[in-house]
């Protein structure tokens, strides 16, 4: 049989009724305590510890097996008074989302310190701008003022979405119930700041800007540097021939080399494209008929190779023009002259082709020489509809485009952070 006590977290439970004799003071007991998040793990409620508000609270069971569940108040406290003198078991109910060294206690006397210290999940670290690039925060290096975000679900399935800002010393902390979470770094491209290359296991991934939180206590550091972003484009056509036929399949093999210090997520476009696009690499996502976005960032020192297979629709196709534009999502490209690739071609009617195939003449902007650390060879995606003769006015030939860069001449249909 369940007997529900009439309780409030700060009010007494009165067991007398009008006209009935009151119990003597020494025949009743009271139970008081606090449910709190033990941030320093010492088992005692201290300044800085959190409190559990609402939720399942605690359960009180008398010696006859009758129970009642008590919520906790704004201060994390629970309280019940004037209980008939007996033996009671008091237990915390929130053991799905937290661990504790004491989950219950039994008493037959008044209790004033029936606290339950809960331990959840912690994510902490520092988030700052590493002005001198030494990997260590100096007193004069500013903290990141934008919010860090943790999203996911607690063990009981309830959603969690929290934002924290680093303090003046760059330190931040998330106190969470146990669960599955992702910490996301703020994007500071508008300040020309990017995450630096990880120097320690505690550093967040600089390409994704995220970290899956797997430990009960996990340190994740965010070190930002001033961006010097740059991408270099190289490429050839295959098969290499003096002339191609209208409708013949041609594959452009293009290498994009990150020669800067910032992870980048380039968009690429094809100019004066009088051809039918047949296939493109799986590493690309179509933004428009002749505009593509990479699915992941290219990190400094990395080379990514892509392929674009097309067929000329007429003899007006005289060159492949490819440009990387809006490469950094607001970051300034320090050298836009190597973002442009032009490979001259000759297309003829069937029956007018030349004899033996020879190497294709390639004309490209000067490229910064780098040592390739990694090459990612993408697969192919097919089924793109014909673009026909669709010249894009954003790609003018000549020195003006090479010198001034191309980020302002494209309008991307969407932006990805």
Buried (B, 14 or more C-beta within 10 A) or exposed (E): EEEEBEBEBEEBBEBEEEEEEEBEEEEBBBBBBBBBBBBEEEEEBEEEBBBBEEBBBBBBBBEEEEBBBBBBBEEBBBBBBBBEBEEBBBBBBBBBBBBBEEBBBEBEEEBEEBBBBBBBBBBBBBBBBBBEEEBEBEEEBEBBEBBBBBBBBBBEEEEBEBEBEBEEEBBBEBBBBBBBBEBBBBBBBEBBBBBBBBEEEBBBBBBBBBBEBEEEEBBBBBBBBBBBBBBBBBBBBEEEBBBBBBEBBBBBBBBBBBBBBBBBBBBBBBBBBBBBBBBBBEBBEBBBBBBBBBEEBBBBBBBBBBBBBBBBBEBEBBBBBBBBBBBBBBBBBBBBBBBBBBBEBBBBEEEEBEEEEEEBEBEBBEBBEBEEEEEBEBEBBEEBEBBEBBEBEBBEBEEEBBEEBBBEBBEBEEEEE
